[in-house]
Amino acid sequence: SAAVVPINVEELTLPSRVAFCTANTSSPAAELDAGIWNSYEWRLLSDPSVILSTDQIYSTTTAGSYEVTIYNGFTCIKDIVEVVEDCRPVIFAPNAFSPNGNGQNDDFFVFPNDYVDEFEILIYTRWGELVFRSTNQDFRWNGFYRGALLPVGTYAYILKFSSNLAPDLGTIEQYGSVTLIR
C-alpha cells in the first residue's frame, strides 16, 4: 500500500497579499506563483465554481481573494492570496552602488521625480542603526558613516514622501534595500 504524503502549511509559497497597478508598465498584473506541485486549480473566492487556471502561475488584473488548490499526487491543500490594485506613486532607486572611488556608481541616490513634494530618506544597518538621513531628494550617499566607509553589505531604507499627483494619500512610506559593494 502507498503512503499518503502530506503537504505542510510551511511549504506554501504564496504571500498573503499581492499588489499590482495596471497603469504601471513594470507590474501591470499580479503574478501568483503557487510553487512546484503536481497540479493546481485557481479560483476567485467570489465565484468558486469557476476554475480560472490549472497552471502553476496565474496572472490577473482583477482585484479579489484567490484560492489555489494544490495537489502533490497524494493529497491536496488550499492557499489563499488577496490581490489588490495599488497605484500609489513610487520612487525608483538603484539596488546597489560601489563607493570605490572609480567615478562609476560611487553614490547611492534616487531618480528625480517632479511629483514629489516632501521627501525624507532613512538608511539603516541590518541591526537597525540609522547611518544616513536626508530631506533633500537630490541627496547622494557615499557609504560613509561617522567618517568611515561602511562594510560591504545590504542596507535597508525607508523613503517618506508626499505626492502632488495624489495629495489625498498624505505621507507615503516606501521600503527598500541597497547593497554596498566594492
ZIQUIKA-V551689 format. One record per backbone hydrogen bond with DSSP energy under -0.5 kcal/mol. CO is the residue of the C=O (numbers start at 1). NH is the residue of the N-H. E is the energy in kcal/mol with one decimal. If there is no record, write none. Layout:
co->CO nh->NH e->E
co->CO nh->NH e->E
//
This chain:
co->4 nh->6 e->-0.7
co->6 nh->8 e->-0.6
co->8 nh->11 e->-1.9
co->9 nh->12 e->-1.6
co->16 nh->82 e->-2.5
co->18 nh->84 e->-2.4
co->20 nh->86 e->-3.1
co->21 nh->24 e->-1.7
co->23 nh->25 e->-0.6
co->24 nh->27 e->-0.7
co->27 nh->21 e->-2.4
co->29 nh->31 e->-0.5
co->30 nh->32 e->-0.7
co->30 nh->60 e->-2.2
co->31 nh->33 e->-0.6
co->32 nh->34 e->-0.6
co->32 nh->58 e->-2.7
co->35 nh->37 e->-0.8
co->39 nh->71 e->-2.4
co->41 nh->69 e->-2.3
co->42 nh->52 e->-3.1
co->42 nh->53 e->-0.8
co->43 nh->45 e->-0.6
co->43 nh->67 e->-3.0
co->44 nh->47 e->-2.3
co->45 nh->48 e->-0.7
co->47 nh->50 e->-1.7
co->49 nh->51 e->-0.6
co->50 nh->52 e->-0.7
co->53 nh->42 e->-2.7
co->54 nh->40 e->-0.5
co->56 nh->34 e->-2.0
co->58 nh->32 e->-3.1
co->60 nh->30 e->-3.1
co->61 nh->63 e->-0.5
co->64 nh->66 e->-0.5
co->64 nh->83 e->-3.2
co->65 nh->45 e->-3.0
co->66 nh->81 e->-2.5
co->67 nh->43 e->-2.7
co->68 nh->70 e->-0.6
co->68 nh->79 e->-2.2
co->69 nh->41 e->-1.2
co->70 nh->77 e->-1.7
co->71 nh->38 e->-1.8
co->71 nh->39 e->-1.5
co->75 nh->72 e->-2.0
co->77 nh->70 e->-3.1
co->79 nh->68 e->-2.6
co->81 nh->66 e->-3.0
co->81 nh->83 e->-0.6
co->82 nh->18 e->-2.6
co->82 nh->84 e->-0.5
co->83 nh->64 e->-2.3
co->84 nh->20 e->-1.9
co->84 nh->86 e->-0.6
co->92 nh->111 e->-2.7
co->95 nh->179 e->-2.3
co->97 nh->181 e->-2.8
co->98 nh->100 e->-2.7
co->103 nh->105 e->-0.5
co->105 nh->98 e->-3.1
co->108 nh->141 e->-2.6
co->109 nh->94 e->-0.7
co->113 nh->116 e->-0.9
co->115 nh->164 e->-2.8
co->118 nh->162 e->-1.6
co->120 nh->160 e->-3.1
co->121 nh->134 e->-1.8
co->122 nh->158 e->-2.3
co->123 nh->131 e->-3.0
co->123 nh->132 e->-1.3
co->124 nh->156 e->-1.1
co->125 nh->128 e->-1.8
co->129 nh->125 e->-2.0
co->132 nh->123 e->-2.7
co->134 nh->121 e->-2.5
co->135 nh->137 e->-0.6
co->136 nh->139 e->-1.7
co->140 nh->142 e->-0.5
co->141 nh->108 e->-3.0
co->143 nh->150 e->-2.8
co->145 nh->148 e->-1.4
co->148 nh->145 e->-2.5
co->153 nh->180 e->-3.2
co->155 nh->178 e->-2.4
co->156 nh->124 e->-3.3
co->157 nh->176 e->-2.0
co->158 nh->122 e->-2.1
co->158 nh->160 e->-0.5
co->159 nh->174 e->-2.6
co->160 nh->120 e->-1.6
co->161 nh->172 e->-3.8
co->162 nh->117 e->-2.7
co->166 nh->169 e->-1.9
co->167 nh->170 e->-1.4
co->172 nh->161 e->-2.2
co->174 nh->159 e->-3.1
co->176 nh->157 e->-2.8
co->178 nh->155 e->-3.1
co->178 nh->180 e->-0.5
co->179 nh->97 e->-2.2
co->179 nh->181 e->-0.6
co->180 nh->153 e->-1.6
//
